[in-house]
Amino acid sequence: MRNSGLRVILGTGGTIAGKASRPGDNVGYVAGQVKVEDLLAGVPALQGVPMEVEQVDQIDSKDMHLGVWQRLLARLAHHLAREDVSGVVVTHGTDTIEETAYLVHSVLRPSKPVVFTCAMRPATALVPDGPQNLLDAVTVAGHPQAQGVVVVCAGQVHAAEHLAKVHSYRTDAFDSGDAGPLASVEEGQLRWHHGVEGVSAQAPDNGLLQRLLQAEALPRVELVTSHAGADGGVVRAMLRAGASDTSLWPQGIVVAATGNGTVHRDLAQALSEAMAKGVRVVRATRCARGRVIPDPANPIPDSAGLSPVKARLALALALLGP
Ligand code: SIN
């Protein structure tokens, strides 16, 4: 049974490991201070659960970069291949958890559960949310029906594909948009809303994993927003900078478009100049919900339902090549 198996807990930092100088200060803290083993020691209900713990990094996730992703992917690939491991929990900051979880989903595509968790309040808060989230995440990682990459926060289980941070302060800061959460965690029990078919698990893309682990940098994919007055100046400035310094050349651009993928005509003109120079351009919607409806007649392809930040990652991975 998976729920009696070993769980590996990988710490990367975040508010869950944050410390404030004044107890009760929920905003003036430094993220990534408390070791993950100390966070686990603060959850009495986890005593006796078979676990191995590793501190992969200790970072405020707003500063996430390729080096941390490479270390995390390598450790995840290692532990997921072990027969004695039933699932892995990753503690992470809330700010870019949707990007890291989506990356792991895209590259490792695990059948075992990889459960990201986080907190909106630091470990020193009067009522920290981290301990309950950690307990819930370890529960999900050992659940016989759990699979694939999910994020557990505030009693809800979200698929990595759908999750987005939608609130800057509340402890239930996440949402799965139209898809809704996969399950709720209630007193150690999972109540499934969609069933496990909501999470796609396939064979890992070992070629992509190796290319990513060996990469010195991700292909440069920039994110621009279409808005009132968007005149395309930022796109033309990128092309000019890239012409004199090739490290700045944008291989791809994701446009966070209005509504159903519409783009200000002046920005659209600049994007078509970029496409003519070989830059790959993708349209995502800047709306919090919904997707760009596919339109084969539009010269700029849509993001297949991905949010702008996830579309940026998907395009960077595609540009890493086969
Ligand atoms: C972070 O993302 O590392 C800091 C913010 C948070 O975890 O809520």
Residues whose N, C-alpha, C, O or C-beta is under 5 A from the ligand:
A	BS01	SIN	G14 T15 I16 A31 I59 D60 S61 K62 H92 G93 T94 D95 T96 A119 M120
